[in-house]
C-alpha cells in the first residue's frame, strides 16, 4: 500500500511540466533510515502526489501524472518537511502539534505544487520546489489512485512477530520504493539477523508520532 512517482533512471516518459499544478496527495511511504555519503543517515518518508490536469496512458488506462518528494522524517525548525507542511496548511505548527504529527493524514489532501525542471547528466528531472494550500476558489478533488501507505518499520515488526525471514511486500508497491526500503539500515539489520543499534536521542519535536485529532 505504498506510493509514489519520480523521474527514475531509464524512464521514457517526459517529466511533469514545470509550473504550478493542482495536486492531490495519494501516498505516504516510510522507507526507514537511508544511507548517505554526505550526511548523517536519517529516517526518510516519501510523499506522492497525482496531478489531475496532467494525464498519461499506462496499460491502456488514462491516469493522472505522478510526482513525489523525499523528506527527512523530522519537524525541527530547519526541516524541509516542516516548511512544506506549514506552507501547505497555511499556518505554523503549534508547540503541541510539534510533539507529534501523523504524516499519513496527508493522504487525500489537495494542494498547489510548484514544479521546477533540473538538468542532470543530460536528463531533465521534475522536482517539487514548493507546496501551498489550495485557493478557496478551487474545488478539492478525490485521488484517482487508491490510497497508498506503507511503513517498512511496521512491516519488519510484523514479520518478526510472525517468525518470517522477510517482509510481506504489498503487491502494488512500486519496485523502486521496495528497493529503497531494502537499502534502509533497519531492513539490512533485519535480514542479517543481528540486533538493531539504538537510534540516537532526538528532541521530541523531531519525532513524527501519531497525535490525537491533528487537523491538517
N, C-alpha and C positions, 0 to 999 in steps of 0.2 A: 504494500500500500504506500508506495513512495511517490516520487515526483520528479519533475524537472526537465528542463531542456537547456541546451547550451551549444556553443559552437565547438563541437567535439572535433578532434583531429580526423581528417578524412571526410568530413561532412560535405555533401554535394549540393545541398540547398543553399540559397542565398541567405545571408544573415537578416534578422529582423531589421526593417528600415530604421534609420536614425530619426530622432524626433520624439514627440510626446504622444503617448498611446494610453487609451483607456484599457486597463488590465484587471484581471481577477486572479487572486492567489488561489491555486488549486492543490498545492502540495507543500509539505514540510518534511524534511528528512534529516535526522540527527545522524551524522556519519562518523562520530567518535573523534578521538584525538588524532589529528592528522600530522604527519611528519613535515618538517620544514628545515631547509638548509640555512635559512637566514634568521628565523625567529624561533622562540620557544614553542614547542608543539602545544596546541590548544584544541579543545573540543570545537568542532565545527558543525554548522547546520546549513542546509541548502534550502532556499525558499524559491518555489517555482510559480511562475505566472503564465497565464494564457492571455492572448491579445485577440479579442473577438473580431476586431476590424482588419486583421491581417490573417489570411487563410492559406492553408497548404493542403494538398491532397496526399493522403497516406493510405495505401492499400485500397484505393477507390473511395475513401471517405474524405469529405470536406471537413477539415478541422482547423481550429484556431492555432496560429503560430505560438510557440512557447519560448520562454526565456527564463533564466534563473540567475540567482546570485548566491555566492557562498559567504557566510559570515562566521566570525568567531562567536561562540556562544557566550556572550558577555553583555552586560548592561552597564559597564563602567562609563565614566564620563566621556572618554575618547573613543569608545567602541562604535564602529560603523553601524552595527545593528541598532543601538540605541538612537543614533542620529536619524536613521531612516525611519524607525518606528515612530519617533516623535514628530517628524515631518508628516508622516502618513496619518497619524492621529490628529494632528493639528494642535497639539498641546504637549507640554513636557510631562514626564512621569513624576508622580508624587513620591515622596520618600517611602510611603507604604507600598506603592506599586513596584518600586525598585527592589524590594525584598523578594519579589518573585513574579514572573510573568510566564504564562503558558503559551509558548510560541505557536502551538497547533491552533490557537484561536484565530490565527491569520487566515486559515483556510476558508474561502468563500468571501473574503473581504475585497471590495473594489478599491481601485486607486488609479492615479495617473503615474505612468512610468516615463522617465526621461532616458532615452537610449542614445548612446554615442558609439560611433564606429572607431575601431582601433586596428591599425595595420601591423601585424606581427609576422615576420618572416614571409612576407608576400601574400599572407591570407588576411582577409578582413573579418573581424570578430565584432559582434554586437555586445556591448556592456551596459548594464544598468547604472546610470550615473546619479539618479535621484528618484525619490518616491514621494508623492504628495497625496493629500486627501482628494477625493472626487468632488468637484464643484456641486453645489446643491442643485444646479440646473441640469445636471446629468443624472440619468436613472441608473441605479445599480442593476447588474445582471448576474445570473447564476452561472457558475462554471459549467462548461460543456463536458469537460473531463471529469471522471469520477474523483471524489476527494481522495487524495493520496497522502498517506502518513506512514513513516517507518522510523524506528529508533533502534539503531544497531545495539545499543547497550541493553535495551529491553529484550531484544531478540537473543542476545548472549545469555542473559539471566534466565530466560525461559528454556533455552537449550540445556543449560546446566541443571535446572530443576528436573528436566525430563531425562537426564543422563545421555543426551545426544552429543556427538562429536562435532557437529556443525550446526549452523543456524538453519532454521526453516525459512528459506528465502521466498518472499512473495513472488508469484509468477509474473506480476505486472511491474516488478522493479526493473527500471532501465539498467541494462548491463553496465553502463559506465558508473552508475550510482553504486551497484553491487561491488564493482572494482574499487571504488573509493572507500567503501566500508571495509573491504578486505585489507586495505592499506592502513587502517587505523591501529593504534597501539593496542587497544582493547581486544580487537579481533585476533591480532597476531599472538597476543598473550593467551587467549582462549584456545586457539588451535594448537599452540605449542605445549599447553598443559601445565604451564608454570604459573605461580601465584602472581597476581597483578600488583604492580607497585602502587603505593599510596599516592594519590594525587596531591599536588602542592596546595597548601591552605590558600583560600581566596576570600576576599571580603564578601559579605552576604549579598551585596548588590550585584556581584558578578555572577551569581547563580540564577539560572532561569528555571526555577522550580514552579510547578503549578500554584497559582494563588486563587483564592476564593472570589468568584464573581468579578474578575478584572475585565472591565469593558475595553473593547479595542476602538 
